Amino acid sequence: MIFANGIILPDSEMGVLLSALEERINAARMAPPLEMETVITAVAALGERLEAGEFDPLLRRFLPGGVTPETLFPLLRRETLEAKVSAELGPESLGQREFSKTFARALPLGTLLHISPGNMPGLPVYTALEGLLTGNVNLVKLPHGDKGLSLAALRLLTDQEPRLADYLYAFDLPSRDAKTLQTLAAQADGIVTWGGDGAVTALRALAPAGCKLIEWGHRLSFAYISGFENRGLELSALAAHIVETGQRLCSSCQVIFLDTEDREEAEGFCQGFLPYLEKAAARRAGLSGGAQASLSGHTALLERVVEGKTEGERLYQGRGCSLILRPDRELELSPMEGNVLVKCLPKGELLPVLRRQKGRLQTAGLLCPDEKREELTDLLARAGLTRITRAGGMSAAFPGEAHDGEYPLRRYLRVVDVEK
């Protein structure tokens, strides 16, 4: 399916749309610019209708299990959007700045092609929203498995504010359709990609000369625990985070690092933490979630057995979850779905170990006594982490936060210097 001119079209219209796309984009960019206030007012009004329950039947149809409409509310409130703009662009927003001989104006890049991810519901719409806030025309390639949520949301947004229709297009097409992607890329002044290394490499080859490539690549996150005695509430919150996210997000905990050299201490942690993880897994919606978790854990273990990589490894199997204690100290992807890796990493080795994943680090969920928090926070920041949170809040969003250490809205603008 295709979204264009505020309506949803069948794939059979693709050829006609692509042949007229450049003309449509040029017309939109030659018209009076899209005002940021127009976008904020439209999104906030839609958010109020969402909170009032108007779209509950639609959300029940499209949202995956375990994801509630309440998770979307904060992102659509006026105060959140205004705080984001103020934090990322400053109080002057897109205004003009005066100098002695020149003035500088911040303008949109022009047209953005978003290669959006499918690991979080609503993210294709949110990346397009960031493009709208900066006045860009947005071409969105929807992820496999979107199931119509993004198309429905974009239609509601343009119904709320028809002036946005000229700035929003969405295409439900496979990544293997290189010809169509190349046609879309030819229209773009910037390509926003949320994919892994392979996707980024492919897009570098696809992007035309002079097109800005804006990477929000896959990231790795972990929990760091220095002293876990009498920390039941924080351990329970960490277990809930691991199970509820399925460890599918860039901010999800893949590895639990323990600030110790002592293998016996690590074994004691696993024995003590497993009941918290099992309790969280028991709350997992539906029986299929637990079955998938067990399958993921067993599959990962069998693969390592076949590869001869299980020496020194110990499995703590729970109901619908597991802990895998490994002897190495590397940050890596877990088997996911409630199967989490545990490793020893004393703070003296933290920076050199983490630096081996430079450019891929995102969130550290820190669990430690209050008197250690400042020291460990500083160490994690210097090691390259871009978010440091409580262990149970690793995937929680907060107003004004950056994305992977950068402000997206700044990357979607260009500065024009004009001599007086």
N, C-alpha and C positions, 0 to 999 in steps of 0.2 A: 504494500500500500504506500501511497504518497500523500504528503500534506503540502498543499500549495494554495495561495490566495484564500486562506482561511477555511478550506474545505478538504475533505479526505477523498482522494482519487484512487481508482484501480491502477495496478501496475501497467495496464495496457496504454495508459496516458503518458508513460515515461518518455517516449520518443518525442512527442509533441512538446512536453514541458521542457526537456533539455534543449530543444532547438530554439525555444523562446527565452531561455533562462537568462542569458547575458543581457538581452534587451530589458527584461523585467528588473534585473538588478541595477542596471544603469539608470532606469527611470526612478527607482526608489532612492538612489544615492544623489540624483540631481534635484530631487524634491526637497522642501524644507526639512532639516534634520530632525530625527526622532529625539524628543525631549526625555530626559531621565525621569522627570516627574510623571510623565505619561505612563511609563513602564511601572513605576512604583505604585501609582494609584490603581492601575489595572490588576497587578499581582495582589495587592493588599485587599482589594474588593473581592477577588476570587478566593483569597484565604479566609475572609470572613464568611463567605458562603460555605466553604469547606467546613469550618468550625461549627457552623449552624446545622451541619448534618445533611445539607442539600445533596451532596454527592456520595453519600454512604453506599447506595446500591451500586454505583459505578465502581467505587473503590473495592467493595467486596468482590466484584467480578474480576478486577485486574491485579490487586495487590497480592503478593505471595503470602502463604501462611506464616504467621508469627510477626508480620509487619502491620501495624495499626495506623489509622489516619493521624493519630496524635503525633506521630513522629514527624509528620510533614508540616504541622501547624507553625512551629517557630520560624521556619524558613520563609514563610509567606506573609509575615507580619511587617507592617510599615516600619516599626522601630528597628527590626532586624535588618531590613534592607538599607535603611538610612545609616545605621551603624556600620554596615559593611562598606558603603560608599565613602563615609567619612574616614574610616580607618585606612582604606586602600588608596583613596585618591586625595585625601585631605579635605578640609572644610570647604575649599574653593571648588571642589569637584571638577567639572569640565570648564571652569572659568578661564579667563585670560590673565596672564601674569605680565606685569609691566617691568621693563628694564630701561636703562638710560637711553639706549639707541634702538632697541627692538622691543617687541612684545611676543610672547610665546602662547600658542594655543594648543590645547590637547584635543585631538580629533580621533575618530574611530580609525582603526586599520582599514576598514572598508567592508570586506566580506570575509567571514570566518567559516571554514568547513570543520565541523566537530565530528571526530570519530569517537563516538560515545561508548562507554562501557556498560555491561549488563550486570555488574555485581551489586548494584544498589538501586532499588526502585526509585524512579523519578530523576535519576542523575542526568539522563539525556535532556530533560526539560530544564534542569538547573544550569547545565553548561550553556544552553541556549539563552537562558535568562541573563547570565553574566554578559553574554554578547549583546543582548538587548540594552542592558544598563549602560553600556558604552557606545550605543548607537550603531552597532554593526548589523549588516544583513547576515543571517545565520542559516547555513545549510547543515543539517544534522543527519549523519548516517546512524540509524538506529541499530542497537546491538541485537544479535540473535537471541530470541526468547523474550523480547520486550512485551509481546502478547497484547499490544494495543494500548497500553497505559499512556505512553508518551503522545501518541496520536490523539487520544481523547483529551489529554491535558492541554495540548497546543490548540486544539479546536475550541475548548472552553475559554482559553486565554484570549483568542482572537474574537470570539463572540463577545467577551467582556469589553474588549477594546479593539474595534476593527482597524484602527490605524497601525496595529502591529502586524497585520497580515502580510504586508509587503516586505517584512523583515524576517519572516519565518518560513523555512521549508524543511521537510523531513522525508527521508527515504528509507524504506524498509528493504534493504538490498543486502545480499551476501558479500562478505569480504572478498570472495573470489571473483566478483564482477569488476575486474580491474579496469575495463573500458569505461564503465559508467563512473567509477571513482576518479579516473583520470579526467573525465569531462568536468566533474564537479571541482576537482582540484585546480583546473585551469581557470576557474572563476574566482578562486580564493586569494586574498591577500595574506591570510594566515591560516594554517591548519592546526587545529587543537586535537591532540591525540592523547587518549587515556590508556593506551595499550602497553604491552611489554616490549622487550628489546626487539623481538622479531617484527612486531607491528611498526615500531618506530623506524627500523631499518627499511622496511618496505615503503613507508611513507616518504622517507628521504629520497628514495628513488622516484617516487610518484610526483612529489612537489615540484612545480615549475620554478625556474630560476627567479629569484627575487621574492619568493613566497616565504614568509616567516613560519618556521616550524615551532610550535609551542607544545612541549612535552609534559604531560602529567603521567609519567610511566608508572609501572607497578612498583610498589614499595613494600618493605618488610618492617614489621613491628614486633615488639616483645615486651614481656613484663620483667622487671628487675626487682628482686626481693633480697633485702638485707635485714635479716631477723624476722622470723614469721611467728614467733611464739605470741600467744594472746592476741592474734590478729584475725579472729574468726570472721568478723563482719567484712573485712577487706578481702579475705580469701573467698568468701561466699560471693562477693560482688565480682571478683575476677572470674570465678567459675561460671557465673551467669553470663558474663561478657563472652567468654569463649564459646559457650553453647549457643547463645542467642544469635551471634553473628555468623556462626558456622565457620568462623575463621576465613571468610571469603573476602573481607574488606582489607584495604591497604593498612588500615589502623587496627586490624585484628591481631590478637596475640598468637604468634606462631611458636615461640620458644619462651619458657620460663627460665631465666638465668638466676642462679643463686650465688650470692656473694660469699662463697666458701670454696675451699680446696678439698673439704672433707666429704668423701664419697658416702660415708655412713650418715652424715647429716643430710645429704641429698636424698638418700633412701628414706630417711625419716620424714622428710618433707613430702615425698610422693605418697607414703602411707597415710599421712595426715591430710593431704589435699584431695586424695581420691574420693572420699565420701562427699566432699563439697561438690566435686564435679559430677558425681553420680546423682546427687540431689537436683542439680541444675538440669541434667540430662533427662531426669524423670518428668520434669515440667515441659519438656520439648513437645510441641504440638504434634499430635498424631503418632501412630506407631511407626510410620515409614521413616521419620526422622531418626529414631533410634536404630532402625535396621541399617539405614544408610551410614550412620556413624560407625557401627560395628564392621560393615563391609569395607569402609575406607581404611579403618585401622588394620584389619586383617590383610587387605590387599597390599598396603604399604609394607607390612612386616614380611609377607611372602616375597615381595620384590627384593627386599634387603637380604633375605635368606639365600635366594637364588644368586644374588650378586656377591655373597660372602662378606657382608658388611655388618654383621650383628655381633661381632666380638666385643665383649665388654658392655653390651647393651642389656637393659632389663625392662621388661614390659610389665606394667601394672594395669591389668585389664579390669575395667568396670562395666557396669550395665549401661550400654549405649555410649561409652566413652573410654578413654584410656590415657595413661601417662607413659611416655617412653623415655627412660633415663639413658642418656648417651654419654660416652666418655669424652667426646671432643668438645670444643668450645666455639663452634661456628654458628653464626646466625643463618638459618635456612628455613625454607617453607616446610610446614608441618603436614601430616596426612589430612588435616582439617576435619571438620564435622565433629568436633569434640575430642579429637585425638591430638594431644599437645606434647611437644618435646620439652624435656627438662635437662639442663646442663649446668655444670659448675662454671662460674666466671667471677673470680675475685676482682674487686674493684681496681686493683693495681694492674690488671691485664685488660680492663674493659676497653680503653681507648684503642690500643693496637689491634685488638680483635675486631671491633666494630668498624674500624677504618677500612678493613678489607671489603666491606660492603658499601663504601662511600658512593653517594649518589642514589642509593636504594633504601636508605634509612628514613623512617618516618616517626612512629610513635613509640615512646617508652612509657609503660605503665609502672610507676614507681611505688613500691610498698616497703616502707622502712620507718624506723622511729623518727619522731619529729626533729630530733637533734641532728640527724644525718641527712635530712632532706635537702638542705641548701647545698651541702658539699656534693652529694650525688647528682642533684639537678645540674649543677655547674659542669660536672664531669661528663654527663650524658650530652649536654648541649655542645661542649667542645668536641665530643666524639662525632658529631654530625647529625644528631637527632633534631627534628624540626617540631615535634610536639612532645611534651612531657606532662603526663596526667597522673591522677590516681589510678591504681591498677584496675579498678572496676569501671572506669570512665574512658577507656581508651578510644572508643568510637563515638563518644558524645561530642556534638558540635557546640560551639559557643560563639557568641557575637564577636565579630571583628577578627576572627582567627585567620591566619594565612593558610595557604594550601601548599604543602610540601616546601615550606620555607619562603614562599613568594606570594605576592598579592596578584591574583589573576587579572583583576580589572586593569591594572597598570600595563600588563602585557598585551591587552587588547586595544591599546591606544598608541598613537604616535604624536610626537610634538612637532609643531610647525612654528619656526621662527620667522617673524616678519619684521623687516626694517621699517622704522617709522618714517 
